[in-house]
Amino acid sequence: MQAILLLSIVILIYFVLRYLINVIIDARARLKEESGEGDEPESQAMVRCAHCGIHLPQSEAYYDGQHTYCSEGHMQKGPKDLEFTSKNANPTVPPPPH
């Protein structure tokens, strides 16, 4: 008889705790919605530096009226020919045989 009573008390405590945890989670979710913290940040357009080729958000780029740059130093140096970068083929190395 005591085992049944103890088991029912444990089950009752489990359900009460589970209910309280769900109430707390719901309250936190409502607070986030009301304060606007749950919003995802907006995505930004990415631009390429005309000197080094690095990609960066448009809001952080420097613009000289024609090209975008990653820093003032690169803007002062001007655009660079980025046709052959480390990812592209090296013009002095012939392509591999088929």
LUMSE-578986 format. One line per field, with one value per residue: x, y, z of N, C-alpha, C in turn; residue number from 1; residue in three letters. Coordinates in steps of 0.05 Angstrom, whole numbers. Layout:
n_px <- [X,...]
n_py <- [Y,...]
n_pz <- [Z,...]
ca_px <- [X,...]
ca_py <- [Y,...]
ca_pz <- [Z,...]
c_px <- [X,...]
c_py <- [Y,...]
c_pz <- [Z,...]
seq <- [NUM,...]
type <- [Ala,...]
END
This chain:
n_px <- [16,39,78,48,25,71,91,49,54,104,94,55,86,122,88,70,118,132,90,99,150,137,102,138,173,138,125,174,181,139,155,202,179,149,188,219,266,269,272,302,365,370,390,449,472,529,592,650,718,754,808,834,798,768,706,654,604,559,549,595,633,678,667,684,657,659,682,682,713,752,779,805,858,863,828,856,899,875,839,855,879,842,837,867,869,884,847,835,861,932,966,1016,1023,1013,951,930,945,897]
n_py <- [-24,24,31,40,89,121,117,143,194,209,208,248,293,294,308,358,388,384,413,464,477,480,524,565,564,580,631,658,655,687,737,746,752,798,837,836,809,759,762,747,768,814,795,816,848,822,847,853,866,909,908,866,824,801,783,821,849,896,941,950,962,1004,1056,1084,1110,1082,1031,979,971,938,965,1031,1035,999,1024,1070,1048,1029,993,924,876,821,774,726,689,653,612,607,586,585,627,614,560,502,469,406,342,305]
n_pz <- [0,16,-22,-69,-56,-51,-103,-132,-111,-130,-186,-189,-172,-215,-259,-242,-240,-294,-318,-295,-317,-372,-370,-356,-400,-441,-423,-427,-483,-500,-479,-509,-560,-553,-541,-587,-593,-615,-669,-732,-755,-810,-876,-911,-970,-1003,-1022,-1065,-1053,-1094,-1096,-1065,-1069,-1028,-998,-967,-922,-951,-920,-891,-928,-966,-1013,-1074,-1113,-1159,-1150,-1099,-1034,-983,-944,-925,-941,-984,-1018,-1029,-1057,-1102,-1156,-1171,-1218,-1216,-1243,-1243,-1189,-1128,-1130,-1182,-1246,-1256,-1301,-1321,-1315,-1351,-1370,-1341,-1373,-1412]
ca_px <- [0,56,92,29,22,96,91,30,65,126,81,42,107,132,70,70,143,131,72,113,171,124,92,162,183,118,127,199,176,122,172,219,163,141,212,230,292,268,274,327,378,366,414,459,486,558,607,677,739,766,837,843,778,753,677,646,578,559,548,622,651,685,659,697,640,660,689,680,738,749,792,814,884,859,815,877,916,859,832,876,869,838,830,880,872,893,827,835,885,956,970,1042,1023,994,930,939,937,872]
ca_py <- [0,48,33,52,117,134,119,163,221,214,214,275,312,295,323,386,400,386,435,489,482,489,551,582,565,596,659,668,658,711,760,750,762,826,855,835,795,734,766,740,792,815,788,839,842,820,859,844,886,911,905,839,803,790,790,833,861,922,962,953,968,1031,1059,1108,1119,1062,1005,976,962,928,984,1056,1030,987,1044,1088,1034,1026,965,907,856,797,752,701,687,626,592,605,573,602,628,603,531,491,452,378,327,289]
ca_pz <- [0,18,-48,-87,-48,-58,-132,-140,-104,-149,-211,-185,-172,-242,-276,-233,-250,-323,-324,-288,-336,-396,-366,-356,-428,-456,-414,-439,-512,-503,-473,-532,-582,-547,-542,-613,-593,-629,-698,-745,-768,-839,-891,-925,-995,-1001,-1044,-1067,-1053,-1121,-1094,-1056,-1076,-1005,-997,-942,-924,-964,-900,-881,-950,-974,-1040,-1085,-1135,-1180,-1139,-1070,-1022,-955,-926,-937,-953,-1010,-1034,-1039,-1076,-1127,-1163,-1180,-1236,-1200,-1261,-1234,-1160,-1119,-1137,-1211,-1258,-1259,-1330,-1329,-1312,-1371,-1359,-1340,-1397,-1408]
c_px <- [17,71,74,26,48,98,73,40,87,114,68,64,119,114,68,95,142,113,86,135,159,113,116,172,164,121,152,195,159,138,191,204,156,165,225,257,292,271,302,339,374,392,423,472,516,570,636,696,752,796,846,823,762,724,670,619,579,560,576,642,656,679,670,680,639,665,684,706,733,762,799,840,881,845,836,895,901,854,856,864,867,830,842,885,881,873,826,861,908,962,997,1042,1003,974,940,929,912,877]
c_py <- [25,52,47,82,133,138,141,191,228,222,242,297,316,312,352,400,404,410,462,496,492,517,571,586,583,625,672,673,683,737,766,762,791,845,855,821,770,737,758,765,791,808,813,830,841,832,850,868,886,907,877,817,792,800,800,845,889,945,968,961,998,1034,1085,1119,1099,1034,1004,964,954,947,1010,1052,1018,1006,1063,1075,1030,997,950,886,830,773,725,703,659,605,588,592,594,603,617,573,520,472,423,363,310,261]
c_pz <- [0,-9,-69,-81,-56,-88,-143,-134,-123,-176,-210,-186,-200,-260,-268,-243,-280,-331,-318,-308,-363,-393,-367,-385,-444,-449,-427,-469,-517,-499,-497,-555,-577,-549,-569,-614,-610,-659,-708,-756,-798,-853,-906,-951,-991,-1026,-1043,-1068,-1081,-1120,-1087,-1062,-1053,-1007,-969,-945,-935,-944,-889,-903,-954,-1004,-1051,-1108,-1158,-1170,-1109,-1059,-994,-935,-941,-952,-981,-1029,-1046,-1060,-1103,-1134,-1174,-1199,-1221,-1218,-1252,-1204,-1153,-1126,-1167,-1221,-1260,-1289,-1339,-1328,-1333,-1357,-1359,-1364,-1391,-1407]
seq <- [1,2,3,4,5,6,7,8,9,10,11,12,13,14,15,16,17,18,19,20,21,22,23,24,25,26,27,28,29,30,31,32,33,34,35,36,37,38,39,40,41,42,43,44,45,46,47,48,49,50,51,52,53,54,55,56,57,58,59,60,61,62,63,64,65,66,67,68,69,70,71,72,73,74,75,76,77,78,79,80,81,82,83,84,85,86,87,88,89,90,91,92,93,94,95,96,97,98]
type <- [Met,Gln,Ala,Ile,Leu,Leu,Leu,Ser,Ile,Val,Ile,Leu,Ile,Tyr,Phe,Val,Leu,Arg,Tyr,Leu,Ile,Asn,Val,Ile,Ile,Asp,Ala,Arg,Ala,Arg,Leu,Lys,Glu,Glu,Ser,Gly,Glu,Gly,Asp,Glu,Pro,Glu,Ser,Gln,Ala,Met,Val,Arg,Cys,Ala,His,Cys,Gly,Ile,His,Leu,Pro,Gln,Ser,Glu,Ala,Tyr,Tyr,Asp,Gly,Gln,His,Thr,Tyr,Cys,Ser,Glu,Gly,His,Met,Gln,Lys,Gly,Pro,Lys,Asp,Leu,Glu,Phe,Thr,Ser,Lys,Asn,Ala,Asn,Pro,Thr,Val,Pro,Pro,Pro,Pro,His]
END
